[in-house]
Amino acid sequence: MKLNLKDLNPGVFFPFDEDKEDEGGVFIRLANTEVIEEINKKCTKKKVIFRRGQRHEVTEDDEARRSALLWKYVIFDWKGLEDEDGHEIPCNDDNKILLMRKSVKFSSFVGDCIEKLTEEVEVFEEGLEKNVLK
């Protein structure tokens, strides 16, 4: 197995139309453990409250921020994504969040891509386990 040490988690291209790959698509990458831990750290706050003389630690999670940070990471790039006037939509963090929050079509497509990529990784991991256990 060969690995690119300069890019250990490259994006995988998913075309909008399987028959017309050159017309555009989205590059998706899965978040590894380190990225997920970093996002969780940024989105989880522990707070101490006192009730009836008892000290309690309460955890507050900012799910909207967690989703936004995850989308920023997972959507690596895109090409061929245009607005209604035919102008290319730049792949930046604001547009990633806007499209994921407001466009059911785009967010469903990205969700399907993430699901496919996750399944591929699981199949690969199962193959590794079988080869190791032989």
Secondary structure, DSSP 8 states (H G I E B T S, - for coil): ----TT-SS--EEEESSTT-GGG-EEEE----HHHHHHHHHHHEEEEEEEETTEEEEEEEE-HHHHHHHHHHHHEEEEES-B-TTS-B----HHHHHHHHHH-HHHHHHHHHHHHHHHHHHHHHHHHHHHHHH-
